[in-house]
Amino acid sequence: ISLRAVMPFSIMLTVIGSAVSFASVYWQMILQKNTPREMTGRIFSISSFIGNTSMPLAYTLFGALLSIVPKGAVQMFCGFGLVGMALLFRKRFLENCGR
């Protein structure tokens, strides 16, 4: 398979990366707003532990999933899930900021 146009893929990856970044920022803000000061160290260490251990599990799961399910279906499902989570975190963030 040869790649004829790089720009559409570059735009798509930029949008996906931005969505991941926004979801992460909103998640961190929700944690900061709703965590008592004396618990922040514990909560953020648990959050980063879960984030770091979920990466190898996700690679394993999606590697197996992509060999069984069509790639387009997996991408569509993940895209909708990512956008949904970003919108949910954004809504929660705006509620916590009083907007």
N, C-alpha and C positions, 0 to 999 in steps of 0.2 A: 504494500500500500504506500503510495507516495502522497506527500502533503503538498497541496497546491496553494492554499491560502493560510497563512499563519495568523493574520489579524483576527478572524472570528474566534479562534481558539484562545488567543491572547486576551481578548475582551472577556470571554467566558471565564477564564481562569482568574482574571482580575475581579470580576463580579463575585465569584465563589469565595475568593480569598477575603474580599471585603465583608461578605456576609459572615464568614467565620470570625473575623476580627470584631465586628460589631456584636455578635453573639457573646464573644468572650468578654468584651468590655461591659456589656449589660449584666452578665453573670457576676463579674467581680463587683460591680456597683451594688447589685442586690445583696451580695454577701456582706459587703462593708456596711450597708445601711441597716441590715437586720441582725447583725452580730454584736453582742456586747463586747466592750473593749477588752475585758479580761479573757475572752474566748477567741479573739481574732487569730492568734498564733496557731491554736489547735485547729480551728476551722479551715484556715488557709492551707495548713499542712495536709489536712485530709483532702481538701479540694485538689491540690497539686498531686497528691499521691494517686487519687482516682484518675486524674487526667493523664498522668504518666503511664499508669498501668493499662489504661484503656487503649492506648495506641497499638501495642503489639497484638492485643486481642482483636482490635478492629481490622488490622492487616490480615490476621488469620481468618476471621469471619468473612471478610469481603473476598479474600482469595478463594475460599471454598464456594462462596455464594456466586461469584462470577463464573465459576466453572459449571454451575448448574442452571442458573437463571440468565436470561438474555441481558446483555450489558445495558441496553437502553432502558429496560424496566428498572434495573437497579439504580441507574443514574437519575431517572425521573423520580423514583421514590425518595432517594436521598436529597435531591434538590428541593422537593416539596417539604420534606422534613426540616431541612436546614432553614428555608425561608420561614416556615411556621415557627420554629424555635426562635429565630431572630425577631420576628414580630411579637411573639409572646414576651420575650425578654424586654423588648422596647416598651411594650405596654406596661409591664411591671415597673420598669425604670421610671416612666413618666408618672405612674401612680405614686411611686415613692417620693418623687420630687415635688409633688403637689400640683402638677399640671393637669 
